[in-house]
Amino acid sequence: MSLKAIAKPARSLLDPKDHALLLIDHQSQMAFNTKSIDVTNLRANAGILAHAAKGFNVPTIISTISKDTFAGPLFDEISQAFPDAEITDRTTSNAWEDKNFIERINTLGKDRLVIAGLWTSVCCAGPVISALEQGFDVYVVTDACGDCSL
């Protein structure tokens, strides 16, 4: 028996209304040591992702780590897309361990998460593993990351 194709999109495809975007640690002082992508392209990619999310009204949570004492400000390219956004600044490497970050995720009520972080091995890995363990459907955007290893 052969399969019959049906003209309809896969259920696993994202729709702007069915997920939230998490932008994690896209900060100037953390970007200088990226090796897998030029910093200018990295910042441009992060900005394009942010502007696309804004344009499609995708709920977006932006988080930084120790912006005033360690990692510096959020990329201007993201701030331009979300000039009035609430930014959750944390002290934990794994954003999923921050109570305020988790409260914001729970407020959105989305089971599907798209995660983009500056360093895939740090900024993305912890939240991705934690979210998957708790039953979330998780997608990782690697073109907005500095070390795209996940």
N, C-alpha and C positions, 0 to 999 in steps of 0.2 A: 504494500500500500504506500503510495507516495503522499507527501504532505501537500496541502493546498494553502497557498498564500491568501491572506486576508488584507484588504486595504485599510489598515488602521494602525496607529502608532503603538509601539510597545508600552506596556504599563510602567516600565522602568525609566522611561524618558522623563526628564524634568519638565515641569510646567511652572511658570512664574508664581502661581498661586499655591503650590504644594510643598514648598521648601523654604528654608531660611539659609542665608549666606553668613558664614562666620569669617571675618577677616582678622587674623591674629598676628600681632607683632610686626607689622610693616613699618619699621622705624629706622630712621637714618643711621644711627650708630651701630645697628645690628647688620646693616646691609653692606658695609665696606668690605667684609671678608668673604662675600659670595664668590664662588669660582665657576659654577656651572652656567652662569648667565651674566652678561654685562649688566652693571647696576642701572644704567640708563634704561635698558630694555626691561629689566625687572620692575622698575618703578612705573614704566609705561604700561606694562601688562597688568600690574596691580590697579592702576588707574582705570584702564579699560574695563576690567572686571567690575570695579566699583561703579563706574558710570553705567554699565549695562544693567547692573542690579538696580540702580536708582531709576533708570529709564523704564524697566519692566516692573517696578514697584515690588521687588523682592525684599521681604523683611531682612534687614542686615544688622548684625551685631559686630561692632568694632571693638577690639580689645588690644591694649598695649601692656607692656611689662616695664615697670619702674621707669616711666617716661621722664620724670624730673631728675632722677638720680643716676640712671645707668644707660638706658637704651635710646634716649632722645625722642624727639617728636615723631608723630605719625607722618608718613609720606604726604606731602602736599597734594599729590595726585588723588589720594583717597579723601583727604579733607575737602578738596574742591568738589568732589561728587556728593559728599555728605557734610556740608558746612555747619549744620546745626545738630549733628549726631551726638548722642550720648556715647562717650567712650569709656569703657570699663578698664581702668588701669589696675594691674594686679602686681603681686609680688611672687606668685607661684609660677614656675616654669610651665606646668601643665594647666592651661586655662580651665580645664574641667574641674580642677580642685578649688576654684575660686567661687565662693558662695554667690557673689553679685552676678558673675558671668552666668552661672547656672540659673539663677532667678530670672534673668533676662531670656534665656532659652525657654524656660518653662512658661513664661508669659506669652511667648509667641504661639505655643501650642502646635508646633510643627514636628512631625516624626522623621522628616527627611532633612538632612543637613548637608550643605556644601561647605567644605572647609578649605580655606586658603591661608597659609601661614608663611612667614618669611623663611624660616628654616624647617623644611619638611621633617627632619629627624628630631626636632625639638618642639617647634610650635604646632605642628600638625599631629605627630605620632601620638602623643599623650591624649589629646582630645578625641582623635579618631578611635583609638583602642578603647577608651572609656565610653564613648558614645555607642560603639558597636556592642560592647558588653552589656549596656543598658537597653539594647533593643532598637536603637535608632538606625535608620537607613542612611548611610554616609557615603558621600562622594568627595574626592579630593581634587582640587584644582592645582596642578603642579606648575603650570606656566606662570603663576604669580608667586612662585617660591624661589628661593635662592639656591637651594641644594637638592632639588627634585629627586630625592632618593627613595621615596615611598611609593 
